[in-house]
Amino acid sequence: MTTADVTVRGAGIFGLSVAWACARRGAKVRVIDPHGPGAGASGGIVGALAPHVPENWNDKKAFQFDSLIMAEAFWAEVASVSGLSPGYARTGRVQPVTEAAALKLARDREISAGRLWQGKAAWRVEPARGDWCPHSPTGHVIHDTLSARLHPRRACHALAAALRATGAEVLCDGPDEGRVLWATGVAGLEALNTGHPRLVGSGMKGQAALLDLDARDRPQLFADGLHIVPHADGTTAVGSTSERYHDDPASTDDQLDAVIARAVAAVPALASARVIDRWAGIRPRARSRAPMLGAHPRHAGQFIANGGFKIGFGMAPKVAEVMADLMLDGRDAIPDGFRPEASL
């Protein structure tokens, strides 16, 4: 077996993306995951790549903005090399404005987005119209052009295929060689919790559904706290729950039924759509709620990329870049709030 320059433990979105960035720079890469690519939280079905609001700008929001802008080229290259579609498209997002105070705030954010988003995307307040528009008590919606969508499970498989096409290994088992990255999701956070005086991170269950409704050219919606995401394959995803306590991490239940009912109430066009898949999984959440990136706090000389709760796919292109910089070149451009110390 060829000696690896980089070993990545974990084939979720962070592990695969960092592996891809390292492979593109000429490193010999090995990815190890006993369950295969996208088997955990990254194998979901929603795939909403949406920004934080354009105000109170900080390192986290700037990092996310850079990553969302990088995403189109990142996923286009993955698709080209792998021959598989991750389902990426920057189709934007529409969300209702529910009250007068929120409408004023939305208009203020429209102005700040013009400055903070550098003319690369827009945040606009528009009249609510059309059958794909959720009900809005104020008669207005926010339409941002920065949000994008992809199909998480397919994106992970496309990344794995792209890695193999460049000569990387994607294995169920193998030794650590070269620089080692731990991107092991909830299991990795639980290992850090052991013996630590406070909680470093935990798992949060999410449930989502896939509906047989073709709205592939429509924007994603955010209404009543739910993401409604039309996919390129002619399906539409709705989700998700955020459950701290649960009995079965892999089962769906009446909480998902309630999510579907809320989605239909917000967007009546969903009413006749058939549910074709129900998904549940545990998503890693670091105590800081930001990605945990940098030197591994337990494994000297090794690295960690974990804890991208709900924003992992949107953050992945930039996470891949800064971790490859650190691991291959020793160049550290990780924001302070993303360092493991922020959750320890």
C-alpha positions as CSV (number, residue, x, y, z in Angstrom):
1,M,0.0,0.0,0.0
2,T,1.3,3.4,-0.9
3,T,2.4,5.5,2.0
4,A,0.1,8.5,2.5
5,D,1.1,12.1,3.0
6,V,-2.3,12.7,4.7
7,T,-4.7,10.4,6.5
8,V,-8.2,11.6,7.1
9,R,-10.3,9.8,9.6
10,G,-14.0,10.4,8.8
11,A,-15.7,10.5,5.4
12,G,-18.3,13.1,6.2
13,I,-18.4,16.5,4.5
14,F,-15.5,18.0,6.5
15,G,-13.2,14.9,6.1
16,L,-13.9,14.5,2.4
17,S,-13.6,18.2,1.6
18,V,-10.2,18.5,3.4
19,A,-9.0,15.3,1.7
20,W,-10.0,16.8,-1.7
21,A,-8.2,20.1,-1.0
22,C,-5.0,18.2,0.0
23,A,-5.3,15.9,-3.1
24,R,-5.7,18.8,-5.4
25,R,-2.4,20.2,-4.1
26,G,-0.6,16.9,-4.9
27,A,-0.7,15.1,-1.6
28,K,-1.2,11.4,-1.4
29,V,-4.4,11.1,0.5
30,R,-6.1,8.3,2.4
31,V,-9.6,8.6,3.9
32,I,-10.7,6.0,6.4
33,D,-14.3,5.5,7.6
34,P,-15.6,2.1,8.7
35,H,-19.1,3.1,7.5
36,G,-18.2,4.6,4.1
37,P,-18.7,8.1,2.7
38,G,-21.7,10.1,4.0
39,A,-22.8,7.4,6.3
40,G,-23.5,9.8,9.3
41,A,-25.0,13.3,9.6
42,S,-23.5,14.2,6.2
43,G,-25.7,11.6,4.5
44,G,-28.9,13.7,4.9
45,I,-31.3,15.0,2.4
46,V,-31.9,18.7,3.1
47,G,-28.8,20.5,1.7
48,A,-29.7,24.2,2.5
49,L,-26.5,26.3,2.1
50,A,-27.8,29.5,3.6
51,P,-25.9,32.5,5.1
52,H,-26.3,34.2,8.4
53,V,-27.9,37.6,8.4
54,P,-25.8,40.5,7.0
55,E,-25.2,42.5,10.2
56,N,-23.0,42.4,13.3
57,W,-20.3,41.2,11.0
58,N,-17.7,38.9,12.6
59,D,-15.1,36.3,11.6
60,K,-17.6,33.5,11.5
61,K,-19.9,35.3,9.1
62,A,-17.0,36.5,6.9
63,F,-15.7,32.9,6.8
64,Q,-19.1,31.6,5.8
65,F,-19.6,34.2,3.2
66,D,-16.2,33.4,1.6
67,S,-17.1,29.7,1.6
68,L,-20.5,30.2,0.0
69,I,-18.9,32.3,-2.8
70,M,-16.3,29.6,-3.3
71,A,-18.9,26.8,-3.5
72,E,-19.8,27.1,-7.1
73,A,-16.3,26.5,-8.4
74,F,-15.6,23.9,-5.7
75,W,-18.6,21.7,-6.6
76,A,-18.2,22.2,-10.3
77,E,-14.7,20.8,-10.2
78,V,-15.9,17.9,-8.0
79,A,-18.6,17.1,-10.5
80,S,-16.2,17.4,-13.5
81,V,-13.6,15.0,-12.0
82,S,-16.0,12.5,-10.5
83,G,-18.6,12.4,-13.3
84,L,-21.3,12.6,-10.5
85,S,-23.5,15.5,-9.8
86,P,-23.7,16.8,-6.2
87,G,-26.8,18.7,-7.1
88,Y,-25.3,22.1,-6.5
89,A,-27.0,25.3,-7.7
90,R,-27.1,28.8,-6.3
91,T,-30.8,29.2,-6.6
92,G,-31.3,31.7,-3.7
93,R,-33.7,31.7,-0.9
94,V,-37.1,33.3,-0.1
95,Q,-38.4,33.8,3.5
96,P,-41.6,35.6,4.6
97,V,-41.4,38.7,6.8
98,T,-43.9,38.2,9.5
99,E,-44.3,41.5,11.3
100,A,-43.7,45.3,10.8
101,A,-40.7,45.4,13.1
102,A,-39.1,42.5,11.2
103,L,-39.8,44.3,7.9
104,K,-37.9,47.4,9.0
105,L,-35.0,45.2,10.1
106,A,-35.0,43.4,6.8
107,R,-34.8,46.7,4.9
108,D,-31.8,47.7,7.1
109,R,-30.1,44.4,6.3
110,E,-30.7,45.0,2.6
111,I,-28.5,48.1,3.0
112,S,-25.8,46.3,5.0
113,A,-25.7,43.4,2.6
114,G,-24.8,45.8,-0.2
115,R,-21.7,46.6,1.7
116,L,-20.8,43.3,3.5
117,W,-21.5,41.0,0.5
118,Q,-19.3,43.1,-1.8
119,G,-21.8,43.1,-4.7
120,K,-21.3,39.3,-5.1
121,A,-24.9,38.6,-3.8
122,A,-28.0,40.6,-2.8
123,W,-30.4,40.6,0.1
124,R,-33.7,42.2,-1.2
125,V,-37.1,42.9,0.3
126,E,-39.7,42.2,-2.3
127,P,-43.5,41.8,-2.5
128,A,-44.8,38.3,-1.8
129,R,-46.1,36.8,-5.0
130,G,-46.6,33.5,-6.8
131,D,-47.6,29.9,-5.8
132,W,-44.1,29.0,-4.6
133,C,-44.1,31.9,-2.1
134,P,-44.9,31.2,1.5
135,H,-47.6,33.1,3.2
136,S,-46.3,36.4,4.6
137,P,-48.4,38.6,7.0
138,T,-46.6,41.8,5.9
139,G,-47.0,41.0,2.2
140,H,-43.2,41.0,1.8
141,V,-40.5,38.5,1.6
142,I,-36.7,38.5,1.9
143,H,-35.0,37.2,-1.3
144,D,-31.3,36.5,-1.0
145,T,-29.2,35.4,-3.9
146,L,-26.3,34.0,-1.9
147,S,-28.1,30.8,-0.7
148,A,-27.5,27.6,-2.6
149,R,-28.6,24.0,-2.5
150,L,-27.0,20.6,-3.0
151,H,-28.0,17.0,-2.2
152,P,-25.8,16.1,0.8
153,R,-25.6,12.3,0.2
154,R,-24.8,12.7,-3.4
155,A,-22.3,15.4,-2.7
156,C,-20.4,13.0,-0.4
157,H,-20.4,10.3,-3.0
158,A,-19.2,12.7,-5.7
159,L,-16.3,13.8,-3.4
160,A,-15.3,10.2,-2.7
161,A,-15.4,9.5,-6.5
162,A,-13.4,12.6,-7.3
163,L,-10.8,11.5,-4.7
164,R,-10.5,8.0,-6.1
165,A,-10.2,9.5,-9.6
166,T,-7.1,11.4,-8.5
167,G,-5.5,8.3,-6.9
168,A,-6.6,8.8,-3.3
169,E,-7.7,5.9,-1.2
170,V,-11.1,5.8,0.4
171,L,-11.1,2.8,2.8
172,C,-13.0,1.2,5.7
173,D,-9.8,0.6,7.6
174,G,-6.1,1.4,7.5
175,P,-3.1,2.9,9.3
176,D,-2.4,6.5,10.2
177,E,0.4,7.8,7.9
178,G,1.6,11.3,7.3
179,R,-0.4,14.2,8.7
180,V,-3.6,13.0,10.4
181,L,-6.9,14.7,10.5
182,W,-9.8,13.6,12.8
183,A,-13.1,14.5,11.2
184,T,-15.2,11.9,13.1
185,G,-18.3,13.9,13.9
186,V,-20.3,13.0,17.0
187,A,-18.0,10.1,18.0
188,G,-15.0,12.5,17.9
189,L,-16.8,15.0,20.2
190,E,-17.8,12.3,22.6
191,A,-14.2,11.2,22.8
192,L,-13.2,14.7,23.7
193,N,-15.9,14.9,26.4
194,T,-14.3,11.9,28.2
195,G,-12.4,13.1,31.1
196,H,-13.0,16.8,30.3
197,P,-14.5,18.9,33.1
198,R,-17.3,20.3,30.9
199,L,-19.1,19.4,27.7
200,V,-17.0,20.0,24.6
201,G,-19.7,18.9,22.1
202,S,-22.6,16.7,21.6
203,G,-25.0,15.2,19.1
204,M,-28.3,16.8,18.1
205,K,-30.8,14.6,16.3
206,G,-32.5,15.9,13.1
207,Q,-35.3,14.5,11.1
208,A,-36.2,15.5,7.5
209,A,-38.4,14.3,4.6
210,L,-38.1,14.1,0.9
211,L,-41.2,14.8,-1.2
212,D,-42.0,13.9,-4.8
213,L,-42.4,17.5,-6.0
214,D,-40.4,18.9,-8.9
215,A,-39.5,22.5,-8.2
216,R,-35.9,22.2,-9.3
217,D,-35.6,25.8,-10.7
218,R,-37.3,27.5,-7.8
219,P,-35.5,29.1,-4.8
220,Q,-35.3,27.3,-1.5
221,L,-37.7,28.6,1.2
222,F,-37.3,29.3,4.9
223,A,-40.7,29.5,6.6
224,D,-41.9,28.7,10.1
225,G,-38.3,27.7,11.0
226,L,-38.2,25.1,8.3
227,H,-35.9,24.7,5.2
228,I,-37.8,23.7,2.0
229,V,-35.2,22.8,-0.6
230,P,-36.0,21.9,-4.2
231,H,-33.4,19.5,-5.6
232,A,-32.0,19.0,-9.0
233,D,-33.4,15.5,-9.3
234,G,-37.0,16.7,-9.1
235,T,-37.6,16.1,-5.4
236,T,-38.1,18.6,-2.6
237,A,-36.7,18.2,0.9
238,V,-38.2,19.7,4.1
239,G,-36.6,19.8,7.5
240,S,-35.5,19.6,10.1
241,T,-36.0,19.0,13.8
242,S,-33.4,19.8,16.4
243,E,-33.7,17.2,19.2
244,R,-31.4,17.2,22.2
245,Y,-33.1,14.1,23.7
246,H,-34.2,11.1,21.8
247,D,-34.6,7.3,22.1
248,D,-33.5,6.1,18.7
249,P,-31.1,8.2,16.6
250,A,-32.0,6.6,13.3
251,S,-35.8,6.6,13.6
252,T,-38.4,9.1,12.4
253,D,-41.6,9.7,14.3
254,D,-44.5,12.1,14.8
255,Q,-42.1,15.0,15.1
256,L,-41.3,14.6,11.4
257,D,-45.0,14.3,10.7
258,A,-45.4,17.7,12.3
259,V,-42.5,19.2,10.2
260,I,-44.3,18.0,7.0
261,A,-47.6,19.5,8.2
262,R,-45.9,22.8,9.0
263,A,-44.3,22.9,5.6
264,V,-47.6,22.3,3.8
265,A,-49.2,25.0,5.9
266,A,-46.5,27.4,4.9
267,V,-46.4,26.4,1.2
268,P,-49.7,24.9,0.0
269,A,-48.0,23.7,-3.2
270,L,-46.6,20.9,-1.1
271,A,-50.0,19.6,-0.1
272,S,-50.3,17.0,-2.9
273,A,-46.7,15.9,-2.9
274,R,-46.0,12.3,-1.8
275,V,-43.4,11.6,0.9
276,I,-40.8,9.3,-0.7
277,D,-38.1,9.3,2.0
278,R,-37.8,9.9,5.7
279,W,-34.4,10.5,7.3
280,A,-33.0,10.9,10.8
281,G,-29.5,11.3,12.0
282,I,-27.3,12.8,14.7
283,R,-25.4,16.0,13.8
284,P,-22.2,17.1,15.7
285,R,-22.5,20.3,17.6
286,A,-19.4,21.8,19.3
287,R,-20.1,23.8,22.5
288,S,-19.2,27.0,20.7
289,R,-21.6,26.1,17.8
290,A,-18.8,27.0,15.4
291,P,-16.6,24.5,13.5
292,M,-13.8,23.2,15.6
293,L,-10.6,23.5,13.4
294,G,-6.9,23.3,14.0
295,A,-4.5,21.3,16.2
296,H,-6.2,18.3,17.8
297,P,-6.4,18.8,21.6
298,R,-5.8,15.2,22.4
299,H,-3.5,13.9,19.6
300,A,-0.2,15.7,19.6
301,G,0.9,16.7,16.1
302,Q,-2.5,15.8,14.6
303,F,-5.5,17.9,13.5
304,I,-9.3,18.2,13.9
305,A,-12.2,19.4,11.8
306,N,-15.5,18.8,13.5
307,G,-18.7,20.4,14.9
308,G,-20.1,22.1,11.8
309,F,-23.7,22.0,13.2
310,K,-26.2,22.7,10.4
311,I,-23.6,24.7,8.4
312,G,-21.1,22.0,7.5
313,F,-21.8,21.9,3.8
314,G,-21.9,25.6,3.5
315,M,-18.6,26.0,5.3
316,A,-16.9,23.0,3.7
317,P,-15.1,24.8,0.7
318,K,-13.4,27.3,3.1
319,V,-12.8,24.7,5.8
320,A,-11.0,22.6,3.2
321,E,-8.8,25.5,2.1
322,V,-7.7,26.6,5.6
323,M,-7.1,23.0,6.8
324,A,-5.0,22.2,3.8
325,D,-3.1,25.4,4.3
326,L,-2.4,24.4,7.9
327,M,-1.7,20.7,7.4
328,L,0.5,20.9,4.2
329,D,2.1,24.4,4.5
330,G,1.9,25.3,8.2
331,R,-0.1,28.4,7.3
332,D,-2.6,29.1,10.0
333,A,-5.6,31.3,8.8
334,I,-8.2,29.8,11.2
335,P,-10.4,32.4,13.0
336,D,-9.9,32.4,16.8
337,G,-13.6,31.4,17.3
338,F,-13.1,28.2,15.3
339,R,-10.1,26.9,17.2
340,P,-10.7,23.9,19.5
341,E,-10.0,26.1,22.5
342,A,-13.3,27.9,21.9
343,S,-15.1,24.7,22.9
344,L,-12.8,23.4,25.6
